[in-house]
């Protein structure tokens, strides 16, 4: 509002205010309260505060915001996977969450443990989304596992509805209607 007044203020004084404000943000009591929400939340707070002190307020806030968005994206893209025996020569592979390319190694490791001559039933009732990478890995396993007598059992239409295909978009539109 008063740029001429700001220009008259010594830069060292402004830097001192910024450093003082940054250190006031690092309140031990507040950090203990934040640690109750997890180490990730505390880390975002600490990185934001350190960045504000080391650079400036805008860079620090943008850094904290970016780290929070990254954590949110990684959490939203996570899938919980369990492969358990489900009777004789039968396994149940349960996928919960969002199966993205980040889950392909986990999925591949689980499928490698399936013994020969086994039927794998896929439970996707709690799967919110599957991308082309995971879908491709499941289909590749089905093709290669056939040589060992393994078979995947899944309703392909339901699986496609969870994918990024037109069927997936159609299912979302129907759910929102």
N, C-alpha and C positions, 0 to 999 in steps of 0.2 A: 504494500500500500504506500509506503514511504521509501522508495528506492534510494533517494539521496541520503536518508538517515542510515540505511544499511551500508552504503558505501563509506560513510564516515566512521563506522565501527571497525576497529582493527581486526584483521583476519585472525590474529592470535586469540582474541577474545571470543570470536565466533567458534574457533576450534576448541577452545577451553569449554565452552558451553556444550558443544557436541560431545566431547569426551566425558564431561560430568554427567550429561543426560544418559549416555550409554552405560556408564558405571552404575548409575542409579537404577537402571533397568535390571541389573544383575543383583537382585535381592535374594539372599539365601532362603528366606522363608518362602518366597514365591517359587523358587526353584524346587524346593522340597514338595510343594503342592503340585507343581507340574510333573514331577517325577512319578506321582501317583497315576498319571495317565499313560505312563510308559516312557522308555528311554528315547524313543523316536521323537516324541513331543518335546522332551527336554533338549534333545540335540538340535531341533529346529530353532528353539528359543535361543540356545547358546550361540549357534552359528549366526543367527540374525543379529544378536547383540554384539558379537565380535566384529561382524561385518560393518555394522553401524559405526562402531568406534574406529575401526581401521580405515574406513573409506568415508562414506557420508550416509545420511539418513535414507535418502531415496534408494541408493544401491543396497543398503542393508534390508530395507523393507521388501524390495523386489526380490532379493536373494531368498529371504524367508518365505515369501509367497511361492517362488519357484520350487523350493525344496518341499513345501507342503503339497503343492500340486503333483510333484513327482511321487511322493509317498502315497498320495491318494490314488494315482494312476496305477502304481505297482500293486497296491492293495486290491483295487477293483479288478485287476487283471490276474488275480491269483485263483488257483483251483486246488481244491482238496481232493485227493485221489486215494482210493483204497481198493486193494485187490485181495480178496479173501476167498478161501475155498467155500463152495456152495454145494456140497454133496460130492458124490464120487465122479471124478473126471469133469468137474464143473467148477468154475470160478465166477465170482461176481465182481465186476469192475464198476465202482461207484465214482461218479464225477460230480462234484459240488462246486458251484461258483462259476467262474468265467475261464474257459480253457482257451488260452491264446498261445502264440508261438513261444512264450516264455515257459510254458508247461510241457513242450515237446520232449525235452530230455527226461523229465520226470515220468512222463507217459511211456516213453521208449524203455526206460529201465524197468518199469512195472511190467510191461508186456514181454520183456525178455525173460522174466521169471516164470512165465506160464509153461507148465510141463507139456510134453507132446500128448496128443490125443485128448485134448481138453476143450470143452465148450466154454467160451467166455460170454457171459450175459452182461450187457452194458446197461447200467442204471443211470439214466440222465434226467430223472424226474426233478432233481434239484440243480440241474445245470442251467445257467441263465444264458450262456452264449458259448459257441465254439467257433473258432476261426478256421480258415482254410488249412493252416499248418497242422493243427491237431487233427482235423478231419482227414487230411492227407496221410498223416502218420497212422491213424486207425485203419484206413483203407489199405495202406502199404502192408501193415502187419497182417491183415486178413489175407492178402494175396500170398505173402511169404510163409505165413504160418500154416497155410493149407497143405504145404509139403510135409509138415510134421503131424498132420491130422488134427490141427486145431481149427476151431470155427468160432466166429463172432456172431452173437445173436443180439440184434437190435432192430427196432422199428426205424427203418431208413427215413420215412417221412417225418417222424418226430425229430430225428437227428438233423435232417435238412432244415427243419423249422427253427432249430437253435443256431443255425449257421448264418453267415452273412449273405446268403443267397436270396433270391426273390422270395422264397418260401419263408425265410427268416423275417424279412421285412413284412410279408403278408401276415405272419403270426403276431408281430408287434402291432400292426395296424388293427387287426381283429381284437387284440387284447385291450387296446385303447378305445375301441368303439363302444 
